[in-house]
Amino acid sequence: MQIEDLSVPGWERVVRAQDEASGLDAIIAIHDVTLGPACGGCRFRPYQTFESALEDVTRLSKGMTYKNAVGNIPFGGGKAVIIADPSSVKRTEIFRAFGQALEALDGAYYTAEDSGVTVEDMKIVRSVTPYVTGIGEARKGGNPAPFTARGVFKGIEAAAAAKFGSSSLDGKRVAILGVGAVGTVLAELLHDAGASLVVADVNESATRKAAELYGAQIVSPDLCISQDVDIFSPCALGGSIRKETISEINAKIVAGAANNQLFTPDMDLALQSREILYAPDYVINAAGVISVGLEILESWTSEEITSRINHIGDTLTKIFERASAEKQPTGAIADAMALEIIAAAKMQKDNE
């Protein structure tokens, strides 16, 4: 196992872990540890270049710093990516080696499931190191995806109340881009609430299932953002809202589970200028990491996670109200709130 420190200004630590025997090539990025050890999921993707993987993991880890702060859990921001095609490698060997890399960081970073990673993968990692969560031992926590979906649903209700004057989603039309682990659960919750659905995904079996179970209309992924809907919910990989696509949005609300939905920060202002209400991604999708954080703290209960999920709607309502009062984009307000929390924690540390 070779672990190389990478120089990334502004990050606490970024390492590349390579293991020839297993084929592991991973990057672990720790952005900030003011609030506590870094916590964030691990992605398993066939990145085209090392540079694209590094860009993804650094952006995601910074987002986790803000997400954990606003989510009120005592963890800093971290993320990991494994660079490989999940279908062409030996998962047991890969994840065992990844566990060894985590162990070498000696608790600086806790990992969990993210795109391309399963609970079974995390169990392999746990066999090597304790710095992993999202497994659901003793029926507590587990796969964060369902909790994320429930949090996004509560966030959509809050956004609807702010934009339409009522949190009811009955009769609302919602386009979901990505019906994977989170998007599928979200589709069920929206359907049960009376919403009609448009779905898109590169996985055709996933969209067929949504059509069969929830009467969803199927469109191609590149057309999902332009559907005539009330709410656009990006739940796939990030970057769907960019300069080339923002003019295509017909929805009045953007609220989904994907990380880094805005390809560039200025898209926040662009959405505001079009009077589209944006639910900042790391606020609305925080329930998953809140669940794994509670697992680490050994304070996970169904009552506590339900309370935390319900609070996501309250937090977004505060963001929407403050954004309106200060005439600022909602994403900028969320960033300011996160930075205020981190600054207060740093000041307290300095005074101790």
C-alpha angles and dihedrals in degrees: 000000000000118000116189125187113226124208108238113160114229096023124105092222138340121188136181115214119198129178118181096196096057099027093241117162110169140158122209116194123193109189106176135354101185092116096038142291115341118267129185142117134278123240124206110202140143096243112194093225138013088240092058090050091050092049091050096048094046094049091046094048091052089050089053090056090058094039094053091046096052090039089059099234122134098243137106127227123281140148139177134205129194111208108217144090104269091212096055105048139069102259097197093056093042095051094042089055090046088054090054090053090051091049090054089060089060099220099320090121134031117199136202140167123309135153112337094008128105138199088253090057090052091050088058090051090048090056087065104033139013092223095096133089141172093082098114101225115185089014092292122132111322126157105024095209098089091048091049090052093050090050092050089051091053089047092052089052090052091048091049090052091051096045104032102025095246134070091215114117095190107131094006118132116226130188113206116197104200123021099197127122094319101028094054093054090045090052090055093049092048092046091051089051091057100258123141115229141220113189136190133180139149086236103080094192089060093054092045089054091051090049093050097044102035106020091246122173112235122223133167117269093247091056098045096087093056098052120128096249140131095234132028112203115191107200102158128075118322134268100059092130108067140137091274096051108031093086089057094062113110096171123103093216133042109199123148148133101253120112119234094014090167110072090205129015093244089069086077091066091041091057090048091051089055091049091243111147111229121200102209106246100227091051099047095042097045099104093087095057091040088058094050090044090055088050091055090048090048089232100110116135129154089243093052096047091046090052091048092049092050089050091061088073090050092050092051091048089056090049092050092048094047092046090053093047094047094037090232131133113268093239091056090051092050090050091050091051092050093048091049090055092048093046091051091050091049092050091051091051091049091052095050 
